[in-house]
Amino acid sequence: MFKQTTISLSIAAAFFAAPSSVAEQFEKDSEVIVVSGSRIEQKLEDVAGSVNVVTEQEIERELAVDLNSAFKYQTGITTTGSTGEAQALNIRGIGGNRVVYIKDGRRSNDAYASGSGSLIVGRGYLDVDNVKQIEVAKGAASSLYGSDALGGIIVITTKNPSDYLAGENTFAQVGLGFNGVSDETSLSGTFAAQLSDNNASSIQITRRDGDEVQNFIESLDSYEYTSNAAIIKSEFTLSETSSLLATIDYFEQEYDQVITEGTFETVDNNENVSFSLQFETSASTVLYDNLNAQLYLSDFDQQSDQIRMGFTGTSVSHNDYGFEQSIFGTRLVLDKQLQTGDIAHQIVYGIDYDSYETARPRVSTVKDLQGNIINADVFKPTFPGADTTMLGIFLQDNITLVPDVLTLNAGLRFDKYDMKAKHDDLYQGSEFGDYSESALSPKLGLIYSFNDNLNLVAQYARGFKIPPHDLAYQSHGVPTRYQIIPNADLESETSDSFEFGMKGHFEDKQFSATFFQSVIDDFIGTNVVRMEPGPTPTSRPVPIMQYQNVAEVEFKGFETNLMVWLNDNISIDTGLTYVQGKNKETNQYEPSISPLNGFIKARYEADNWSVTAAFKAAKRMTKVPDEKRVTTSGWGTVDVFADYDLGNWKLNAGIFNLLDKEYTPYESVAGLSRSTTNLADYTQPGRYLAASARFTF
């Protein structure tokens, strides 16, 4: 099956050498503007490291409804979590809290997984309807973004009022959508207006209602979800060179499942609200040409209300679990152009400060079958809350050593962080340490241009991740089975990331080929520190476990991309990714890697419509930690989607998994036990339809 992808890539590569006319519709990747490479706007071709970009046009064309579907056709990036559930991205085998999410300059909430590895709190609490662009910078990015950027960063940019207005006085749009993967219906509305000479404002609202994402045989328990998202922005022109942007960003998602009324019910509510003020000026001074300052507050609150029948069948537990996190942050980013002899410098520098306050309340009320309260108690969470502060100072110099030939990107960041556990009487007897450490994160990138169209790129970057509070302060267990104790001596994880590759951007074709390696030192994992006698003389010994810096982990592989316009109407876009990850101490494969995978998209574009056929495939996965872990078979799926522009109307439609293929992506079962996992539960939906319509007034 995967040979089909290889053959298709070879055919596309053959076209690379063939002459073809330039398509006016071709938006070259080299002209895409990104901010993830230097924290200021620059062309993608001027970034030494690998950056994937998903634009609003791709989100609309491919009928994406969340992070999962927005990154379906991207190299080096996989997703976890289904539509309507917690989601997160994995970059070249590294994910979770080892990747930073930045939305409009603000850091997002932490992720949190259960002991079985399933995601409880994700990072995708946003709506893609208002997204202008998503950038994914792969490899360590701590030299610019500090802690958690050990594996990469996701930078999400939403539209400002000026993006909607585009020089007009008003803008209004309504949208309707349907996605058959979860029978989701959506309704959106956008309005923007130039309210005065000095102010433009916009509001964008989206409502979604859907059901569970079923497996192929549709045997999973049902649930319903709803989400409401709103972004209100107001731009104030203070002078010809200065502006102020005020933002209110709200997202709420509710998950409702009733398996057996009164004895097995779950209601999850995730709410995220952010307030931000951002000041920009291009009034040049001796210290800067441009200045960007931001102040923000984000508040994330997850409440999970569960009803569960007790083991004896004579009582019912009403469990109220929470995960709460507030983030206060400030940003200051400045840049300055300097010339020293024949060498040009673009210096970017600044300071970040972030303060996290995290809590995980849990309350359990036990009632008899008549509804009378038997016991009501505050339940001990797996870890207490924590207060964390992070201060970072960074500097990057983009140096043009030889104009149009040789560019050097050199960066360095200093970070200081402090973390303290919240006092909680529930944890008497547990020893929680205070963390106070610092880190230096350098970066060095090189771009050598053979000519205007072909570049050699190389980059080294160092990353770090502070010990996460949910691991450092883990303190819980089952007396007869295990106990996890906190660790006051955890050290930060650090990574050394290397990239080497070629990038070509021509009039009607472009390509990239990248080899990468990332080595993570002091990787945090669980370790058995001792065995203790069980609660009774006949009980088995109880393992006492602790999260420790236990390993060095290496990820390496390659990525290739090729896009070719065969003529003014037909384009081919392909990508291939291979990642290998191993624990260097045990020589076991890491469960977070993905098998060899790739895609090919063929698109026909006319004046006001286009149609795309897409094939995505993955090789069978046998590189698992040990023989007790799940493996998966290879698979391939075909999607077809089209768009039609009628002026004020825009119509999009698609058929996904056209051939009704039954398959299981390895990412959905990674690390699970072979003996207790039913692969049928993790198969993906069969054939489904999606459509959307937008009308602009």
ZALUMTI-341688 format. One line per 4 residues: their letters; for each residue x, y, z of C-alpha. Coordinates in Angstrom, 2 decimals. Each point is the difference from the previous one (the first is absolute). Layout:
! ZALUMTI-341688
a	X,Y,Z; ...
! end
This chain:
! ZALUMTI-341688
mfkq	0.00,0.00,0.00; 2.69,2.43,0.98; 1.80,-0.74,-3.27; -2.79,1.98,-1.68
ttis	1.08,3.09,1.90; 3.67,-0.57,-0.89; -0.86,-0.40,-3.68; -2.13,3.13,0.09
lsia	2.83,1.95,1.60; 2.38,-1.20,-2.71; -2.38,1.08,-2.74; -0.37,3.42,1.61
aaff	3.77,0.28,0.31; 0.37,-0.70,-3.72; -2.21,2.98,-0.75; 2.35,2.14,2.07
aaps	2.45,0.15,-2.88; -2.65,0.63,-2.64; -0.93,3.51,-1.12; -3.48,1.26,0.80
svae	-1.81,3.33,0.01; -0.47,2.01,3.15; -3.45,-0.23,1.57; -1.23,3.35,1.21
qfek	-1.81,-1.71,2.87; 3.20,-1.57,1.35; 0.72,1.41,3.44; 3.67,-0.86,0.42
dsev	1.04,-1.18,3.44; 3.05,2.24,-0.29; -2.27,3.05,0.12; -1.91,-1.10,3.09
ivvs	0.73,2.25,2.98; 0.70,-1.70,3.34; 0.87,1.20,3.50; 1.14,-3.26,1.59
gsri	3.56,0.19,-1.36; 1.03,3.29,1.64; -3.16,1.28,1.81; -0.29,2.71,-2.66
eqkl	-1.43,-0.22,-3.49; 2.33,-1.52,-2.59; -0.29,-2.06,-3.16; -0.15,-3.75,0.48
edva	3.01,-0.41,-2.30; 2.11,2.06,2.44; -0.54,-2.48,2.87; 2.74,-2.59,0.46
gsvn	-2.14,-2.50,1.92; -3.00,-1.96,-1.23; -3.36,1.76,0.25; -3.34,-1.37,-1.21
vvte	-2.72,2.51,-0.78; -3.76,-0.65,-0.19; -1.85,2.97,-1.48; -3.66,0.99,0.31
qeie	-0.44,-0.95,-3.66; 1.16,-3.58,0.72; -2.21,-0.25,3.09; -3.02,1.06,-2.06
rela	0.86,-2.06,-3.09; 0.60,-3.22,1.97; -3.09,0.57,2.19; 2.03,-0.11,3.22
vdln	-1.97,0.38,3.23; 2.81,-0.37,2.59; 3.75,-0.52,0.42; -0.32,-3.65,-0.92
safk	-1.49,0.63,-3.44; 2.05,3.16,-0.64; 3.26,-2.00,0.12; -1.15,-3.05,-1.94
yqtg	2.38,0.64,-2.91; 3.18,1.21,1.71; 3.44,-1.57,0.32; 1.48,-0.72,3.43
ittt	-3.23,0.81,1.90; -2.54,-2.43,1.41; -3.03,0.58,2.22; -1.71,-1.69,2.92
gstg	-3.61,0.40,1.06; -3.22,-0.13,-2.01; -2.35,2.79,-1.04; -1.86,1.26,3.06
eaqa	2.65,-1.35,2.40; 3.34,1.16,1.42; 2.64,0.30,-2.75; 3.73,0.59,-0.30
lnir	2.71,0.01,-2.68; 3.11,-2.15,-0.12; 3.06,1.39,-1.81; 2.50,-2.57,-1.25
gigg	-0.82,-2.34,2.88; -0.07,2.69,2.71; -3.27,1.29,1.39; -1.94,0.75,3.17
nrvv	1.38,2.80,2.15; 3.33,-0.21,-1.82; -1.54,2.19,-2.72; -1.08,3.65,0.51
yikd	-3.31,1.30,-1.38; -0.13,3.75,-0.66; -3.28,1.59,-1.08; 0.17,3.69,-0.97
grrs	3.09,0.35,2.22; -1.52,-1.78,3.03; 1.17,-3.31,1.43; -2.76,-2.61,0.24
nday	-0.89,-2.33,2.87; 1.98,-3.13,0.84; -1.10,-3.41,-1.20; -0.77,-2.75,2.48
asgs	-0.32,-3.75,-0.54; -1.29,-2.81,2.17; 2.22,-2.80,1.24; -1.03,-2.11,-3.01
gsli	1.32,2.70,-2.32; -3.39,1.17,-1.27; -0.31,3.76,-0.36; -2.24,1.66,2.61
vgrg	0.90,3.64,-0.62; 1.20,0.94,-3.50; 1.47,3.01,-1.76; -2.58,0.47,-2.77
yldv	-2.58,2.08,1.85; -0.54,2.39,-2.88; -2.12,0.29,-3.12; 1.68,-0.06,-3.40
dnvk	-2.65,2.22,-1.63; 1.81,3.17,1.12; 3.53,-1.25,-0.67; 2.11,1.89,-2.51
qiev	3.06,-2.25,0.13; 1.55,-2.78,2.09; 3.79,-0.41,0.06; 1.81,-3.03,1.37
akga	3.72,0.51,0.60; 1.59,-3.44,0.37; 2.88,-0.77,2.32; 1.12,1.83,3.12
assl	-1.10,3.65,0.14; 0.91,0.96,3.58; 2.45,2.66,-1.23; -3.06,2.11,-0.84
ygsd	-2.86,-1.48,2.02; 1.57,-1.49,3.13; -1.27,-2.97,1.96; -2.27,-2.59,-1.62
algg	1.37,0.82,-3.47; 2.21,-3.08,0.25; -1.70,-1.71,-2.93; -1.33,2.99,-1.94
iivi	-2.66,2.70,0.02; -3.46,0.47,-1.47; -0.77,3.66,-0.78; -3.68,0.71,-0.69
ttkn	-0.96,3.38,-1.46; -3.61,1.16,-0.27; -1.35,2.78,-2.20; -0.01,3.65,1.01
psdy	-2.73,2.46,-1.06; 2.29,1.37,-2.74; 0.34,-3.51,-1.46; -3.76,-0.22,-0.44
lage	-0.50,3.56,-1.24; 2.89,0.12,-2.51; -0.56,3.71,-0.55; -3.82,-0.14,0.06
ntfa	-2.23,1.58,2.67; -1.99,-3.10,0.92; 0.22,-3.77,-0.31; -2.65,-2.60,0.83
qvgl	-0.04,-3.74,-0.57; -2.11,-2.97,1.10; 0.95,-3.64,-0.34; -1.66,-3.41,0.25
gfng	1.82,-3.31,0.22; -0.47,-3.74,0.35; 2.68,-2.60,0.74; -1.03,-3.63,-0.14
vsde	2.91,-1.29,2.10; -2.05,0.98,3.07; -3.24,1.19,-1.64; 1.06,3.48,1.04
tsls	-2.00,3.03,-1.07; 1.49,3.48,0.31; -1.23,3.55,-0.29; 2.34,2.99,-0.09
gtfa	-0.28,3.74,-0.36; 2.59,2.71,-0.50; -0.42,3.75,0.02; 2.64,2.72,-0.27
aqls	-0.32,3.76,-0.35; 2.11,3.12,-0.24; -1.69,1.78,2.90; 2.07,3.18,-0.29
dnna	3.18,1.29,-1.59; 1.94,-1.43,2.93; -1.90,-3.19,0.81; -0.99,-3.23,-1.74
ssiq	-1.68,-2.86,1.86; -1.14,-3.54,-0.74; -1.88,-2.87,1.57; 0.05,-3.61,-1.13
itrr	-2.32,-2.65,1.51; -0.26,-3.73,-0.71; -2.36,-2.63,1.39; 0.56,-3.75,-0.51
dgde	-2.19,-2.98,0.94; 1.10,-3.57,-0.58; 0.02,-3.63,1.12; 2.71,-2.52,0.74
vqnf	2.60,-0.93,-2.63; -0.80,-3.66,-0.57; 2.32,-2.84,-0.86; -0.40,-1.85,-3.29
iesl	-2.63,-2.45,1.30; -1.76,2.73,2.02; 0.15,-1.84,3.33; 1.23,2.79,2.30
dsye	-2.09,1.55,2.76; -1.82,3.10,-1.17; 0.45,3.55,1.25; -0.87,3.52,-1.08
ytsn	2.08,3.16,-0.02; -0.54,3.67,-0.59; 2.45,2.87,-0.29; -0.35,3.75,-0.06
aaii	2.83,2.30,-1.06; 0.21,3.77,-0.25; 2.84,2.43,-0.70; -0.51,3.73,0.37
ksef	2.81,2.27,-1.21; 0.38,3.75,-0.16; 2.89,1.80,-1.75; 0.82,3.56,1.03
tlse	2.23,2.18,-2.17; 1.95,2.19,2.42; 2.17,1.69,-2.61; 1.41,-0.64,-3.46
tssl	2.50,-2.41,1.55; -1.74,-1.38,3.11; -3.05,-2.16,0.70; -1.73,-1.85,2.82
lati	-1.87,-3.30,-0.33; -2.47,-1.16,2.67; -1.21,-3.63,-0.10; -2.58,-2.09,1.83
dyfe	0.24,-3.68,-0.93; -2.57,-2.51,1.32; -0.40,-3.72,-0.60; -2.33,-2.45,1.75
qeyd	-0.51,-3.68,-0.73; -2.37,-2.43,1.73; 0.15,-3.78,-0.26; -3.09,-1.93,1.17
qvit	-0.16,-3.79,0.25; -2.76,-2.16,1.54; 0.70,-3.72,-0.19; -2.38,-1.03,2.78
egtf	-2.16,2.75,1.45; 0.69,0.58,3.68; 2.90,-2.46,0.23; 2.44,0.85,-2.82
etvd	0.00,3.60,-1.23; 2.69,2.56,-0.85; -0.23,3.71,-0.67; 3.26,1.82,-0.84
nnen	0.12,3.75,-0.44; 3.14,1.72,-1.30; 0.03,3.78,0.10; 2.82,2.28,-1.09
vsfs	-0.16,3.81,0.06; 2.85,2.42,-0.73; 0.45,3.76,0.11; 2.87,1.70,-1.80
lqfe	1.39,3.46,-0.76; 2.67,0.31,-2.66; 1.91,3.19,-0.88; 2.06,0.37,-3.18
tsas	2.08,2.86,-1.30; 2.35,0.47,-2.92; 1.22,3.40,1.22; 3.69,-0.75,-0.28
tvly	2.39,0.90,2.84; 3.64,-0.77,0.75; -1.16,-3.16,1.82; -2.49,-1.40,-2.48
dnln	-1.67,0.35,-3.38; -3.13,-1.83,1.15; -1.39,-0.72,3.46; -2.72,-2.47,0.95
aqly	-1.27,-0.17,3.59; -2.79,-2.20,1.33; -1.82,-0.54,3.28; -2.44,-2.91,0.37
lsdf	-1.97,-2.16,2.41; -1.35,-3.46,-0.87; -2.21,-2.15,2.17; -0.65,-3.67,-0.78
dqqs	-2.52,-2.03,2.00; -0.94,-3.63,-0.56; -2.75,-1.56,2.09; -0.79,-3.69,-0.31
dqir	-3.15,-1.20,1.79; -0.23,-3.78,0.15; -2.61,-2.42,1.34; 1.25,-3.55,0.62
mgft	-1.64,-3.05,1.60; 2.02,-1.36,2.93; 1.59,-3.46,-0.06; -2.64,-1.41,2.36
gtsv	-2.91,1.30,-2.04; -1.58,1.61,3.08; 1.41,3.52,-0.39; 0.73,2.59,-2.68
shnd	3.00,2.38,-0.03; -0.43,3.55,-1.26; 3.53,1.18,-0.85; 0.79,3.62,-0.83
ygfe	3.50,0.29,-1.45; 1.64,3.21,-1.11; 3.11,1.31,-1.74; 0.45,3.76,0.30
qsif	2.83,2.11,-1.36; 0.41,3.77,-0.15; 2.85,1.58,-1.96; 1.13,3.60,0.28
gtrl	2.57,1.02,-2.59; 1.89,2.95,-1.41; 2.06,0.28,-3.18; 2.45,2.54,-1.36
vldk	1.56,-0.62,-3.42; 2.24,2.52,-1.76; 1.96,-0.14,-3.23; 2.71,2.19,-1.50
qlqt	1.76,0.07,-3.37; 3.72,0.78,0.19; 2.83,0.15,-2.52; 3.60,-0.69,1.00
gdia	2.15,0.38,-3.10; -1.27,-2.44,-2.62; -1.85,-2.10,2.57; -3.71,0.63,0.69
hqiv	-1.62,-0.88,3.32; -3.64,-0.46,0.88; 0.00,-0.15,3.79; -3.06,-1.28,1.85
ygid	-0.09,0.14,3.78; -2.45,0.17,2.86; -1.38,-1.35,3.23; -2.83,-2.37,1.00
ydsy	-1.64,-0.50,3.36; -2.64,-2.64,0.71; -1.67,-0.97,3.25; -2.03,-3.23,0.22
etar	-2.41,-0.84,2.81; -1.24,-3.59,-0.20; -2.50,-1.94,2.10; -1.68,-3.41,-0.28
prvs	-2.98,-0.11,2.40; -1.83,-3.31,0.47; -3.15,-0.57,2.07; -1.81,-3.33,0.38
tvkd	-3.52,-0.48,1.39; -1.28,-3.54,0.59; -3.78,-0.58,0.02; -2.13,-3.09,0.50
lqgn	-2.42,-1.13,-2.68; -2.74,2.17,1.50; 2.14,3.14,-0.37; 0.94,0.40,3.68
iina	3.53,1.24,0.67; 2.18,-2.66,1.61; 3.28,1.89,-0.14; 1.22,3.31,-1.41
dvfk	3.70,0.69,-0.05; 2.68,1.93,-1.79; 1.90,-2.60,-1.96; 3.78,0.03,-0.17
ptfp	1.09,0.81,-3.58; 2.97,-1.70,-1.60; 2.02,3.20,0.53; -0.53,3.30,1.83
gadt	-0.22,3.36,-1.70; 3.10,2.03,-0.74; 1.17,3.56,-0.62; 2.57,0.40,-2.77
tmlg	1.78,3.12,-1.27; 2.26,0.21,-3.04; 2.18,2.95,-1.03; 1.90,-0.03,-3.29
iflq	2.37,2.42,-1.75; 0.88,-0.74,-3.62; 2.16,1.34,-2.83; 0.26,-1.13,-3.62
dnit	2.15,1.49,-2.74; -0.84,-0.80,-3.62; 3.31,0.80,-1.67; 0.41,0.45,-3.75
lvpd	3.66,-0.90,-0.44; -0.09,-0.02,-3.81; -3.06,1.66,-1.60; -2.24,-2.53,-1.79
vltl	2.50,-2.77,0.80; 0.66,-0.65,3.69; -2.18,0.74,3.05; 0.66,-0.94,3.61
nagl	-2.70,-0.13,2.72; 1.50,0.09,3.50; -2.18,0.05,3.10; 0.27,-0.35,3.77
rfdk	-2.58,0.06,2.78; 0.32,0.01,3.78; -2.92,-1.36,2.04; -0.66,0.00,3.73
ydmk	-2.91,-1.97,1.43; -1.47,-0.71,3.42; -2.64,-2.58,0.93; -1.69,-0.57,3.36
akhd	-2.67,-2.50,1.00; -3.15,1.40,1.56; -0.49,-0.89,3.64; -2.67,-2.67,0.43
dlyq	-0.83,-1.93,3.18; -0.97,-2.99,-2.15; 3.68,-0.62,-0.68; 1.30,-0.14,3.56
gsef	3.05,-2.23,0.08; 0.95,0.77,-3.63; 3.14,2.03,-0.57; -0.31,2.60,-2.74
gdys	3.10,1.93,-0.99; 0.27,3.52,-1.37; 1.64,0.27,-3.39; 2.18,2.94,-0.97
esal	2.29,-0.42,-3.00; 1.30,1.80,-3.06; 0.86,-1.03,-3.55; 1.96,1.28,-3.00
spkl	-1.33,-0.90,-3.45; 2.19,0.76,-3.06; -0.88,-0.31,-3.68; 2.12,0.19,-3.14
gliy	-1.45,-0.16,-3.51; 1.60,0.29,-3.43; -1.52,0.70,-3.42; 2.27,-0.30,-3.04
sfnd	-1.55,1.03,-3.33; 1.42,-1.64,-3.10; -2.20,2.35,-2.03; -3.33,1.78,0.31
nlnl	-1.85,-3.31,0.01; 2.05,-2.54,1.96; 1.08,0.15,3.65; 2.03,-2.22,2.27
vaqy	-1.22,0.27,3.61; 1.37,-1.25,3.31; -0.95,0.71,3.60; 0.95,-0.94,3.55
argf	-2.33,0.93,2.86; -0.19,-0.85,3.67; -3.28,-0.48,1.82; -1.08,-0.51,3.58
kipp	-3.12,-0.94,1.95; -0.45,0.77,3.68; -1.23,-2.93,2.15; -3.80,0.05,-0.42
hdla	-1.92,0.40,3.24; -2.24,-3.01,-0.68; 3.09,-2.26,-0.03; 2.24,1.70,2.58
yqsh	-2.81,0.10,2.58; -1.72,-3.29,-0.88; -1.17,-1.58,3.29; -2.66,-2.71,-0.14
gvpt	-0.57,-3.70,-0.36; -2.08,-3.08,0.78; 1.20,-1.54,3.30; -0.13,-3.58,-1.31
ryqi	1.52,0.73,-3.44; 2.43,2.93,-0.15; 1.00,3.36,1.43; 1.53,3.03,-1.77
ipna	1.99,2.41,2.16; 1.08,3.56,-0.92; 3.56,0.85,-1.04; 1.58,3.24,1.20
dles	3.17,-0.59,-2.06; -1.29,-0.19,-3.56; 2.14,1.87,-2.51; -1.11,1.70,-3.19
etsd	-0.05,-2.02,-3.17; 2.36,1.41,-2.64; 0.28,-0.73,-3.70; 2.53,0.55,-2.77
sfef	-1.67,0.28,-3.38; 1.79,-0.16,-3.38; -1.34,0.54,-3.52; 1.64,-0.15,-3.40
gmkg	-1.76,0.35,-3.32; -0.67,1.58,-3.38; -2.79,2.35,-1.04; -0.89,0.90,-3.56
hfed	-2.60,2.57,-1.04; -0.48,0.51,-3.71; -2.58,1.71,-2.15; -2.35,-2.97,-0.18
kqfs	1.54,-2.60,2.29; 1.56,-0.24,3.44; 1.46,-2.67,2.23; 1.66,-0.63,3.34
atff	1.97,-2.92,1.41; 1.01,0.02,3.66; 1.92,-2.38,2.25; -0.45,0.55,3.72
qsvi	1.15,-1.30,3.36; -1.11,0.94,3.51; 1.55,-1.42,3.17; -1.85,0.56,3.29
ddfi	2.07,-0.29,3.19; -1.45,-0.60,3.47; -3.22,-1.31,-1.54; -2.60,-0.30,2.76
gtnv	-1.64,-3.37,0.58; -1.13,-2.27,2.81; 2.38,-2.19,1.99; -0.53,-2.50,2.84
vrme	1.98,1.30,3.00; -0.87,-2.79,2.47; -2.46,-2.75,0.90; -2.07,0.07,3.18
pgpt	-2.10,-2.70,1.68; -3.69,-0.09,-0.90; -2.79,0.93,2.44; -0.45,-3.65,1.08
ptsr	2.49,-2.85,0.53; -1.31,-1.77,-3.11; 0.06,3.11,-2.23; 2.52,0.44,-2.79
pvpi	2.81,2.52,0.57; -1.01,3.51,-1.07; 2.35,1.87,-2.39; 0.85,3.55,1.05
mqyq	0.52,2.03,-3.18; 1.27,3.47,-0.77; 0.43,2.20,-3.06; 3.74,0.36,-0.58
nvae	2.47,1.12,-2.67; 0.47,-3.51,-1.30; 1.17,0.05,-3.58; 1.49,1.56,-3.10
vefk	-2.34,-0.20,-2.97; 0.92,0.54,-3.64; -2.33,0.85,-2.87; 1.24,0.14,-3.58
gfet	-1.32,-0.25,-3.51; -0.68,1.89,-3.21; -2.78,1.93,-1.76; -0.52,0.83,-3.66
nlmv	-2.50,2.29,-1.69; -0.58,0.73,-3.65; -2.57,2.21,-1.71; -0.21,0.40,-3.76
wlnd	-2.34,1.92,-2.29; -0.17,-2.04,-3.21; -1.83,2.83,-1.77; -2.23,2.92,0.90
nisi	-2.68,-2.35,1.35; 1.56,-3.17,1.44; 2.24,-0.31,3.07; 1.44,-2.93,1.92
dtgl	0.97,0.25,3.68; 1.81,-2.87,1.77; 1.65,-0.66,3.33; 1.81,-2.87,1.72
tyvq	1.07,-0.39,3.66; 2.16,-2.55,1.80; 0.66,0.23,3.77; 1.86,-2.39,2.28
gknk	0.16,0.51,3.75; 1.84,-2.11,2.57; 0.84,0.00,3.68; 3.79,-0.11,-0.25
etnq	0.38,-1.74,3.36; -2.44,-2.87,-0.62; 0.17,0.06,-3.82; -3.81,-0.16,-0.06
yeps	-2.09,1.92,-2.51; -1.93,3.00,1.32; -3.79,-0.46,-0.27; -0.46,3.60,-1.20
ispl	1.53,-0.55,-3.45; -2.04,-0.69,-3.13; 0.62,-2.43,-2.85; 1.23,1.10,-3.41
ngfi	-2.83,2.06,-1.49; -0.72,2.33,-2.88; -2.60,1.66,-2.18; -0.57,1.16,-3.54
kary	-2.57,2.58,-1.13; -0.93,0.71,-3.60; -1.97,3.20,-0.55; -1.76,1.44,-3.03
eadn	-0.73,3.72,0.27; -2.14,2.05,-2.39; -0.97,3.67,0.21; -2.56,-0.37,2.78
wsvt	0.06,-3.65,1.03; 2.42,-2.80,0.83; -0.05,-3.70,0.81; 2.64,-1.97,1.92
aafk	0.62,-3.74,0.32; 2.19,-0.95,2.97; 1.63,-3.31,0.96; 1.49,-0.49,3.46
aakr	1.76,-3.15,1.16; 2.06,-1.45,2.84; 2.16,-3.08,0.21; -0.72,-2.76,2.51
mtkv	1.42,0.77,3.44; 2.12,-2.64,1.74; 2.57,2.26,1.67; -1.63,-0.09,3.43
pdek	1.66,0.01,3.46; -0.44,-3.76,0.55; -1.97,-3.01,-1.18; -2.78,0.74,2.48
rvtt	-0.94,3.23,-1.82; -2.50,0.45,-2.80; 1.16,0.01,-3.62; -2.04,1.20,-3.00
sgwg	-0.37,-0.88,-3.67; 0.75,2.31,-2.90; -2.82,1.98,-1.54; -0.92,2.51,-2.67
tvdv	-3.04,2.26,-0.48; -1.34,2.18,-2.80; -1.79,3.34,0.46; -1.59,2.24,-2.64
fady	-1.03,3.59,0.68; -1.01,2.97,-2.13; -0.76,3.71,0.33; -2.06,2.41,-2.07
dlgn	0.23,3.81,0.19; -3.18,1.79,-1.10; 1.06,3.46,1.05; -1.92,0.62,3.19
wkln	-0.48,-3.74,0.46; 2.76,-2.54,0.75; -0.89,-3.69,-0.05; 2.18,-2.89,1.16
agif	-0.76,-3.72,0.00; 1.92,-3.23,0.44; -0.18,-3.78,0.24; 2.47,-1.41,2.50
nlld	1.24,-3.59,0.20; -1.56,-0.38,-3.44; 0.78,-3.73,-0.25; -1.48,-0.72,3.46
keyt	3.31,-1.33,1.31; 0.18,-1.58,3.48; 3.27,1.02,1.68; 1.60,0.92,3.31
pyes	2.55,2.83,0.21; 2.82,-1.03,2.29; -0.17,3.33,1.86; -3.39,-0.97,1.45
vagl	1.33,-3.17,1.66; 3.66,0.88,0.60; 1.38,-1.67,3.11; -3.17,-1.95,0.82
srst	0.12,-3.60,1.20; -0.57,-2.68,-2.62; -1.86,-2.23,2.49; -2.57,2.58,1.12
tnla	-0.52,2.05,-3.19; -2.73,-0.71,-2.53; 1.28,1.57,-3.23; -3.54,0.15,-1.39
dytq	-0.80,2.69,2.58; 2.69,2.25,-1.51; -0.80,-0.37,-3.68; -0.88,3.20,-1.83
pgry	-3.41,0.87,-1.47; -0.96,-1.31,-3.40; -1.08,2.16,-2.92; -1.54,3.35,0.96
laas	-0.99,3.32,-1.56; 0.76,3.60,0.94; -1.23,3.30,-1.41; 0.01,3.71,0.80
arft	-1.47,3.17,-1.45; 0.98,3.63,0.68; -1.78,3.13,-1.09; 1.73,3.38,0.14
f	-2.13,3.13,0.06
! end
